[in-house]
Amino acid sequence: MKIPNVFIAGAPKSGTTSLYNLLVQHPDVFTPTEREPNYFCQDVNNSVNTFQKVRFYNKWFYYNHTTSYKKYLQLYEKWKTEKVGLDGSSGRYLYSKEAAAKIAKANPDAKIIIMIREPIAFLRSLHSHFVSHFSEHITDFSTALDAEEDRKLGKKISPGSKCPAQQYYDDMARFSEQIIRFQQHFPPEQIKIILLDDFKNDMQSVYNDLLLFLELETFTPEFTVKNKNKVIKSKRMAKLLVSFPYAWKACKKILPNSLYQKIKGKIIEVKQREAIDHALRERLLYKYKGEVMALSQIMQRDLVRMWGYDKI
């Protein structure tokens, strides 16, 4: 059986879904129907099991990862002559402490794609995503950030969380140490790091550069932006669905997609994110300046100035 040779490792909410949708349009790229098998990050996946005792849990609704290596490889049985076999598990691989080593062991020649963004913008986007998907019951951004230490003790876990460890927001934003884990297992020529800023500013150039990295023929895909910011229209409905997340999960699994999308449109809308509180932004700028300095060194770019951390 074939083993995937390209991995979009992460980070979530950093353009990975849009990038994935560009790549899968290429005729020389194969990807299974299960976009995010999340096989090589069982440490993150198992955070579900860690907190079974503090929240009701049902595998039918919440398991969105493959636990068997045999089943993982079976996802790629239809991969024939395409040059690239793609694993798009961008939500968890970069964050996982074991994924880099396990991927390297399975395929040391694999190429790794990493997308990152400015840490504060990343945190706001990640929190907003969880809220709009009814997997985060703390809707206030600052309060959710402050809940991290309690959550590591099994407290304040959101009833609808698919993966509690992904709501350790500060840990999720430590991109430099996550990137270094992959650099310890793969040579530089097998790792491609992309800034969301560059991707948004010139999607075509970033895509063309990525094709060179993957040694694929020139191709012009349909460029679209995925996962725009969404907000809940009804706070009352949001509170209900966060408290009883299985109702929403059941709708998605049981109803025809057209009807599900119609209901979803009544509850969720695409809307620009509101500006962050000034005092909170200042606090986070101080907190993540060291992280941005480390990323600047990795990227060999002045991200401190680019992202406005030079002002503090």
C-alpha positions in Angstrom: 0.0 0.0 0.0 1.1 3.6 -0.7 1.9 6.0 2.0 1.1 9.7 1.5 4.1 11.8 0.4 2.7 15.3 1.1 1.2 16.5 4.4 -0.5 19.8 5.1 0.5 19.9 8.8 -1.2 23.1 9.9 -1.9 25.5 11.4 -5.7 25.6 11.5 -7.3 29.0 10.6 -4.2 29.9 8.6 -5.4 29.4 5.0 -4.9 25.6 5.0 -8.4 24.8 3.8 -8.1 27.2 0.9 -4.7 25.8 0.0 -6.0 22.3 0.2 -8.8 23.1 -2.2 -6.3 24.5 -4.6 -4.0 21.5 -4.5 -6.8 18.9 -4.9 -7.8 20.5 -8.2 -4.4 19.6 -9.7 -4.7 16.4 -11.9 -1.5 15.0 -10.4 -2.7 15.2 -6.8 -4.7 12.4 -5.0 -6.5 12.9 -1.8 -9.0 10.5 0.0 -12.6 11.5 0.6 -11.7 11.8 4.3 -9.7 15.1 4.2 -8.4 15.0 7.7 -7.7 11.4 8.9 -5.6 12.7 11.8 -3.8 9.4 12.1 -0.4 10.6 13.2 -1.5 12.7 16.1 -3.1 10.3 18.6 -1.7 12.3 21.5 -4.0 15.2 20.5 -6.9 12.9 19.5 -6.8 11.1 22.9 -7.6 14.4 24.7 -11.1 13.3 24.0 -10.7 10.2 26.1 -8.8 12.1 28.8 -12.0 14.0 29.6 -14.6 11.4 29.1 -15.5 11.6 32.8 -16.3 15.3 32.8 -18.5 15.4 29.7 -20.9 13.1 27.9 -19.3 11.6 24.9 -20.4 9.5 21.9 -18.0 8.1 19.3 -20.6 8.4 16.5 -20.7 12.2 16.8 -17.2 13.1 17.9 -14.6 10.8 16.5 -13.1 12.4 13.4 -9.8 10.5 13.2 -8.4 7.2 12.1 -6.9 5.0 14.8 -5.7 2.0 12.7 -2.7 2.2 10.4 -4.2 -0.4 8.2 -7.4 1.7 7.8 -5.3 4.8 7.3 -3.5 3.2 4.3 -6.8 1.9 3.0 -7.8 5.5 2.5 -5.2 5.7 -0.3 -6.1 2.4 -2.0 -7.4 4.3 -5.0 -4.2 6.4 -5.4 -2.8 5.2 -8.7 -0.6 7.3 -10.9 -0.9 10.7 -9.4 2.5 12.1 -8.3 1.2 13.4 -4.9 -0.8 11.5 -2.3 -2.0 14.2 0.1 -2.9 14.1 3.8 -4.7 17.3 4.7 -4.9 16.9 8.5 -4.0 20.5 9.0 -6.0 20.8 12.3 -3.8 18.7 14.5 -0.4 17.6 13.0 1.5 20.8 13.6 0.2 21.0 17.2 0.9 17.4 18.0 4.1 16.5 19.9 4.4 13.2 18.2 3.1 13.7 14.6 6.4 14.9 13.1 8.4 11.9 14.3 5.6 9.4 13.3 5.3 10.9 9.8 9.1 10.8 9.4 9.1 7.1 10.4 6.3 6.2 8.0 7.7 8.2 5.1 11.1 10.0 5.6 10.9 11.4 2.1 7.6 13.2 2.7 7.2 16.9 2.0 5.6 19.0 4.7 3.5 22.1 4.1 3.1 24.5 7.1 0.9 27.7 7.1 1.0 30.2 9.9 -0.3 33.6 10.7 0.1 36.4 13.3 -0.6 34.8 16.7 -3.2 37.2 18.0 -5.2 37.0 14.7 -4.8 33.2 14.8 -6.2 33.0 18.3 -9.2 35.2 17.5 -10.0 33.2 14.4 -9.6 29.9 16.2 -11.9 31.0 19.1 -14.5 32.4 16.7 -14.4 29.2 14.7 -15.1 27.0 17.7 -17.9 29.4 18.9 -19.6 29.3 15.5 -19.4 25.5 15.4 -20.9 25.2 18.9 -17.7 23.6 20.3 -16.8 26.5 22.5 -19.2 27.6 25.2 -17.1 30.5 26.5 -18.0 33.1 23.9 -15.9 35.9 25.3 -12.5 35.8 23.8 -10.5 37.0 26.8 -12.3 34.7 29.2 -11.7 31.7 26.9 -8.0 32.4 26.8 -7.9 32.6 30.6 -9.6 29.2 31.0 -6.7 27.3 29.6 -5.1 26.2 32.9 -8.5 25.1 34.2 -9.0 23.1 31.0 -5.8 21.3 31.4 -7.2 20.1 34.7 -10.4 18.9 33.1 -12.5 21.9 34.1 -14.5 24.2 31.9 -14.4 21.8 29.0 -17.0 22.7 26.3 -19.7 20.1 26.0 -19.4 20.2 22.2 -15.6 20.1 21.9 -14.4 17.5 19.4 -10.8 17.8 20.7 -10.4 19.5 24.1 -6.6 19.9 23.7 -7.2 22.3 20.7 -8.8 24.7 23.1 -5.5 25.2 24.9 -5.3 28.4 23.0 -1.8 29.6 24.1 -0.3 26.2 23.4 -1.9 26.2 19.9 -0.3 29.6 19.1 3.3 28.5 19.9 4.2 28.0 16.2 7.9 28.2 16.6 8.3 25.1 18.8 5.8 23.3 16.6 7.8 24.1 13.5 11.1 23.1 15.2 9.7 19.6 15.9 9.3 19.1 12.1 12.7 20.6 11.4 14.2 18.0 13.7 12.8 15.2 11.6 12.9 16.6 8.0 15.6 18.5 6.1 14.9 22.1 5.0 14.3 21.1 1.4 11.3 19.0 2.5 9.5 21.7 4.5 7.6 24.6 3.0 6.4 27.3 5.4 3.8 29.8 4.1 2.6 33.0 5.7 -1.1 33.6 5.4 -0.2 37.3 4.7 1.6 36.2 1.5 -1.1 33.8 0.5 -3.8 36.5 0.8 -1.7 39.1 -1.0 -0.8 37.0 -4.0 -2.4 33.6 -4.0 -1.3 32.8 -7.5 2.4 33.3 -6.8 2.3 31.3 -3.6 0.5 28.5 -5.5 3.0 28.5 -8.3 5.9 28.4 -5.8 4.2 25.5 -4.1 3.9 23.6 -7.3 7.7 24.0 -7.8 8.2 22.7 -4.2 6.1 19.6 -5.0 7.6 19.2 -8.4 4.3 19.4 -10.1 3.4 20.7 -13.6 2.0 24.2 -14.0 -1.7 24.3 -13.5 -4.3 27.1 -13.1 -6.9 26.2 -10.4 -10.1 28.0 -9.5 -9.1 30.4 -6.7 -11.6 30.6 -3.8 -11.4 31.6 -0.2 -12.7 29.1 2.3 -13.8 29.3 6.0 -14.6 33.0 6.2 -15.3 34.3 9.7 -18.8 33.3 10.9 -20.9 34.5 13.8 -24.0 33.2 15.6 -27.1 35.2 14.7 -29.1 34.0 17.8 -27.4 33.9 21.2 -30.3 31.9 22.6 -30.0 29.3 19.8 -26.2 29.3 20.3 -26.6 28.6 24.1 -29.0 25.8 23.4 -26.8 24.1 20.8 -23.6 24.4 22.9 -25.5 22.8 25.8 -26.9 20.1 23.6 -24.3 19.7 20.8 -25.6 16.3 19.7 -28.7 18.0 18.2 -26.5 19.9 15.8 -24.3 17.0 15.0 -27.3 14.8 14.4 -28.7 17.4 11.9 -25.4 17.3 10.0 -25.3 13.5 9.8 -29.0 12.8 9.2 -30.4 15.6 7.1 -29.9 16.1 3.4 -27.1 18.6 2.9 -29.3 21.2 1.2 -31.7 21.2 4.2 -28.8 21.3 6.7 -27.3 24.3 4.9 -30.6 26.1 4.9 -31.0 25.6 8.7 -27.3 26.6 9.2 -28.0 29.8 7.3 -30.7 30.7 9.8 -28.3 30.3 12.7 -24.9 31.4 11.3 -23.8 34.2 9.1 -20.6 35.3 7.5 -19.5 38.6 9.2 -16.3 40.6 9.7 -14.8 40.1 13.1 -15.1 43.0 15.5 -12.0 44.9 16.6 -10.2 43.5 19.6 -10.2 45.4 22.9 -7.2 47.7 23.1 -6.0 46.7 26.5 -6.3 43.0 25.7 -4.4 43.5 22.4 -1.6 45.2 24.3 -1.4 42.4 26.8 -1.2 39.8 24.0 1.4 41.8 22.0 3.7 41.7 25.1 2.9 38.0 25.6 3.7 36.9 22.0 6.5 39.2 21.1 9.1 36.5 22.0 7.2 34.0 19.9 7.2 36.3 16.9 10.9 37.0 17.4 11.5 33.2 17.2 9.4 32.9 14.1 11.3 35.8 12.5 14.5 33.8 13.0 13.0 30.6 11.6 11.5 32.5 8.5 14.5 34.8 8.1 12.0 37.7 7.9 11.3 40.7 10.2 7.9 39.5 11.4 8.2 41.7 14.5 7.9 44.8 12.3 5.6 43.3 9.8 3.0 42.3 12.4 3.4 45.4 14.6 5.2 44.0 17.5 8.0 46.6 17.2 5.6 49.2 18.7 5.9 47.7 22.2 
